Amino acid sequence: MSIRIRLTLWYVSLLAVILITFSVAFYTVLQYSLTTELDRSLQERAQQVAAGIRALNDPLDILRFGVIRLPELDVFSSRSIYIQITDAQGDVIKRSPNLMGRELPIDQEILNNLRAKQPIIKTMPIGSMEMRLYSAPLVSGDGDVLGMVQVGNPVGEIQATLRRVLLFLVSGTIISLGLAMLGGVWLVYLSLRPIERITETANRIVSAEDLKQRLPVPPTDDELARLSRTINLMLERLDNFFQAQVRLSADVSHELRTPLTIIRGNVDILRRMGDSPTDREEALNAIESALNRMARLVSDLLLLSQADAGMTLKMQPIDLDGVILDVFQQAHALRNGVELKLGHADPARVYGDADRLKQLLINLMENAIKHTPKGGSVTLSVYRGENTVRISVADTGAGIAPEHLPHIFDRFYRVKGQRVKGSGLGLAIAKWIAEAHNGTLTAESEPGIGSTFILTLPLLKEADSHQQSAVSGQRIA
């Protein structure tokens, strides 16, 4: 069953419950009101007759002789009001002329109420009519039962009125539900039409495998508009992810193809050159260099895949002094004519993985050295703040153009025309390590002047050091 049908049925069902409840309540209240009004009218007429009888008769005479003089009231000539007077035993003494010889019914319940001196009102049949009958005892001042006054009125008019109202309510409910169903179908169609367009566009995207397409966003700022924007955002992220996968495959293929070509070429050289020690040594060195390049690429890819899956870092309080010194000493082996400087060095403690922090800083130092010409300089500095510590690596290289700066931390991103080629994974790994330590890694650069990479980490205070010293690892998701 479609959503359109379900919504329409729910809407019509709810409206049906409301209309039926209203109709039943209205009919019940109307029936009660009409019946109550009729009962009040009958009671007033009975009281009028009883008052007239008391005015014309002495209760002692009635008890002694059993004769009741009756008043000549206009109600006796009314066509819709029927009056009957009985003695204390329930025998009829007088009837209104419109009864035409018939008697108002007297059953055992009415006689019991007469003896109990209690009035009673009930609906009883008389011939082919239903009669609303009020029976009230005539009681003397001493409490003796003198007789009974009965006043009746046919309920045919009330029943006819109720039938007309019931017909109106039933027909009105049916017509209203029919119109509501038609209107509901139309409204649901209009409401769900944007969803159908979303579905059609999504099907086109799936069939065409084109993640560049986007869903139409309704002009109204409602749930459907927000849904369309959310799906478009998801499509954009999927497209970016898909493009990243395509670039990853292409970049990995390219990175592996170069060392494999070198290895294949040097193997051919070894075959052609025979046993020359010099040629063999050069070829083996080239093969070793290519293998090292492949091994580093595979290692970087493995590290990033482990980072994506959530790997465990050996987190513990560490002094940055030792880390900075080790990084500076290792960078000396890579300087290649570039002057290395140790700038401002505030002592600081952080909570982290010492090996990963060294890897991050060595990546930054190696990257800075590669892109700094001979005679330039690379400066490693540490600045301690109130709550954070900033580690900067500044070089005097060619700098990074503004259009490339936002993308340098993307995987496999490389600036075209660079003097030094790389895999494009070093800065991506460095950024991940920084974020795994609840820190940030940013870059500032001016073309022709140089670049500065700044690692910001939370500063470990003494109170935090005691609390976290027992923690040996942390899983990074």
Sequence and secondary structure as in RCSB ss.txt:
>XXXX:A:sequence
MSIRIRLTLWYVSLLAVILITFSVAFYTVLQYSLTTELDRSLQERAQQVAAGIRALNDPLDILRFGVIRLPELDV
FSSRSIYIQITDAQGDVIKRSPNLMGRELPIDQEILNNLRAKQPIIKTMPIGSMEMRLYSAPLVSGDGDVLGMVQ
VGNPVGEIQATLRRVLLFLVSGTIISLGLAMLGGVWLVYLSLRPIERITETANRIVSAEDLKQRLPVPPTDDELA
RLSRTINLMLERLDNFFQAQVRLSADVSHELRTPLTIIRGNVDILRRMGDSPTDREEALNAIESALNRMARLVSD
LLLLSQADAGMTLKMQPIDLDGVILDVFQQAHALRNGVELKLGHADPARVYGDADRLKQLLINLMENAIKHTPKG
GSVTLSVYRGENTVRISVADTGAGIAPEHLPHIFDRFYRVKGQRVKGSGLGLAIAKWIAEAHNGTLTAESEPGIG
STFILTLPLLKEADSHQQSAVSGQRIA
>XXXX:A:secstr
  HHHHHHHHHHHHHHHHHHHHHHHHHHHHHHHHHHHHHHHHHHHHHHHHHHHHHH  HHHHHHH        GG
GG SS EEEEEETTS EEEE GGGTT      HHHHHHHHTT  EEEEEEETTEEEEEEEEEEE TTS EEEEEE
EEEE HHHHHHHHHHHHHHHHHHHHHHHHHHHHHHHHHHHHHHHHHHHHHHHHHHHHHT TT      SS SHHH
HHHHHHHHHHHHHHHHHHHHHHHHHHHHHHHHHHHHHHHHHHHHHHHHTT HHHHHHHHHHHHHHHHHHHHHHHH
HHHHHHHHH EEE  EEEEHHHHHHHHHHHHHTT TT EEEEEEE   EEEE HHHHHHHHHHHHHHHHHTS TT
 EEEEEEEE SSEEEEEEEE SS   TTTGGGTTSTT   TT SS   S HHHHHHHHHHHTT EEEEEEETTTE
EEEEEEEE   HHHHHHHTT   EEE 
